[in-house]
Amino acid sequence: MSEIEIADKIICKDSKSFIIAEAGVNHNGSVELAKKLVDAAKEAGADAVKFQTFKAKNLVTKNARKAEYQIKNSGEESQYEMIKKLELSDDEFIEIAKYSENKGIIFLSSPFDEESVDLLNEIDIPAFKIASGEITNFPLLKNIAKKKKPVILSTGMSTIGEVEEALSLIEKYNDDIILMHCLTNYPAKKEDANLNVIKTLECTFKRPVGFSDHTSGIEMSVAAVALGSCVIEKHFTIDKNLPGPDHKASLEPQELSEMIKAIRNVEKGLGNGIKKPTSDEIKIKKLVRKSIVAKEDIAKGSILNEEMLDIKRPGTGIEPKYLNELVGRELIEDVKKDNLLKWNQLK
């Protein structure tokens, strides 16, 4: 499986998870709120903060209806009206990108139209994130792939065949691709998370796989890391009570921080997969394993039998698995009761 580099981060099966704090459109059209989101992502310990770049006129028709969760969270206005309020100008995105750089956090964004792809390329983002809704938008995929930057491809709402088609197109121009398992609903039901798809995508396409988590809480993201997710993306907001389509399904800064800490703790526990005792276990092993000891005082010249021997702690003598090899051997020196037998005491 390939290694992919985004800014100064290496992403592969054996690397620490690359954690993307998904600000999305939770800036509500405000640069100042966007900067607060950058600050919160950095403070929480995220590797990157990600926004969404679009022009409403290029993204949606004037009469397109909103998703049910969007209606619930932001009222009955049209999708176009909602998105237009959340649109940022090119200069504002440049400002946010520079602010992120100054704060020491990677700036990413998902483009939703050709104009936005070109803007983000001019900003020189280190990777492109492709949203789930664009997986069949081949002209957009082709444009992004031609930029020769790592691609993070979200696979929500898609079949394995559609993922394969999108990959086949991107691979013609660019082989640095990360796949993201995703469930496109806000919030998604935990019982629909189907985290084993992470393994399916990894085994099928032999590429790094991550998880874009739209469930509530942090459990699914932490579990995804335990299953081998190389990237975790999670929506966050300054305040869940702010108006807008995604705030209620997002983590607040403290929750984001808790998620990242939990992920880093899980990573510590994953290890390298080699089954061997730790240095601490080697010390404990001497105390809690057992050895072969004399059950009674045994005189020099005695031929050992099982009735003369016992098995007790500590584990610093002859291991019990060699008991049959001791039976029938002659002692060449006296051994007191409860003393450990040693190989050099046997003829």
Secondary structure, 3 states (H helix, E strand, C coil): CCCEEECCEEECCCCCCEEEEEEECCCCCCHHHHHHHHHHHHHHCCCEEEEEECCHHHHCCCCCCCCHHHHHHHCCCCHHHHHHHCCCCHHHHHHHHHHHHHHCCEEEEEECCHHHHHHHHHHCCCCEEECHHHCCCHHHHHHHHCCCCCEEEECCCCCHHHHHHHHHHHCCCCCCEEEEEECCCCCECHHHCCCCHHHHHHHHHCCCEEEEECECCCHHHHHHHHCCCCEEEEEECCCCCCCCCCHHHCECHHHHHHHHHHHHHHHHHHCCCCCCCCHHHHHHHHHHCCEEEECCCECCCCECCHHHEEEECCCCCCCHHHHHHHCCCEECCCECCCCECCHHHEC
